[in-house]
Amino acid sequence: MRKVVNQVKALWKDESAQGATEYILLLAIVVGVAMFFGKDIKRIITEKMGSISGAISGFSPEKDGG
């Protein structure tokens, strides 16, 4: 019986997979947020890229008069 208790205690203290579990949970949260707000995120990124594209196409470097 003591051997079983010691094995359970050792298993409880084992944290070798804790990092992987945390990364999996974090990834699940990020994917969930992306799925929930996907259309809004896509719209915002499209608008920002359009404004950046317009700013770049309207840019003309001034010649130095010196």
C-alpha positions as CSV (number, residue, x, y, z in Angstrom):
1,M,0.0,0.0,0.0
2,R,2.8,2.4,0.8
3,K,4.4,1.7,-2.6
4,V,1.1,2.8,-4.3
5,V,0.9,5.9,-2.2
6,N,4.5,6.8,-3.0
7,Q,3.8,6.3,-6.7
8,V,0.7,8.5,-6.6
9,K,2.7,11.2,-4.8
10,A,5.5,11.0,-7.4
11,L,3.0,11.2,-10.2
12,W,1.3,14.2,-8.6
13,K,4.7,16.0,-8.3
14,D,5.8,15.2,-11.8
15,E,5.6,18.4,-13.9
16,S,7.4,17.2,-17.0
17,A,4.3,17.7,-19.3
18,Q,3.1,20.9,-17.7
19,G,4.8,23.2,-20.3
20,A,3.3,21.3,-23.2
21,T,-0.1,21.4,-21.6
22,E,0.1,25.1,-21.1
23,Y,1.1,25.6,-24.8
24,I,-1.8,23.5,-26.0
25,L,-4.3,25.4,-23.8
26,L,-2.9,28.7,-25.1
27,L,-3.1,27.6,-28.7
28,A,-6.7,26.5,-28.1
29,I,-7.6,29.9,-26.7
30,V,-5.9,31.7,-29.7
31,V,-7.7,29.5,-32.2
32,G,-11.0,30.0,-30.4
33,V,-10.6,33.8,-30.4
34,A,-9.6,33.8,-34.1
35,M,-12.7,31.7,-34.9
36,F,-15.0,33.9,-32.9
37,F,-13.6,37.3,-34.2
38,G,-12.3,36.0,-37.6
39,K,-14.5,38.2,-39.8
40,D,-13.8,41.3,-37.8
41,I,-10.0,40.6,-37.8
42,K,-10.0,40.0,-41.5
43,R,-12.0,43.2,-42.1
44,I,-9.6,45.3,-40.0
45,I,-6.5,43.9,-41.6
46,T,-7.9,44.5,-45.1
47,E,-8.7,48.1,-44.2
48,K,-5.3,48.7,-42.8
49,M,-3.5,47.1,-45.7
50,G,-5.6,49.2,-48.1
51,S,-4.6,52.4,-46.3
52,I,-1.0,51.4,-46.2
53,S,-1.1,50.6,-49.9
54,G,-2.7,54.0,-50.7
55,A,0.0,55.7,-48.7
56,I,2.8,53.9,-50.4
57,S,1.4,54.5,-53.9
58,G,0.9,58.2,-53.1
59,F,4.5,58.6,-51.9
60,S,6.9,60.5,-54.0
61,P,10.3,61.4,-52.7
62,E,11.3,65.0,-53.0
63,K,14.6,65.8,-54.7
64,D,17.2,67.4,-52.6
65,G,17.8,70.9,-53.9
66,G,21.5,70.9,-52.7
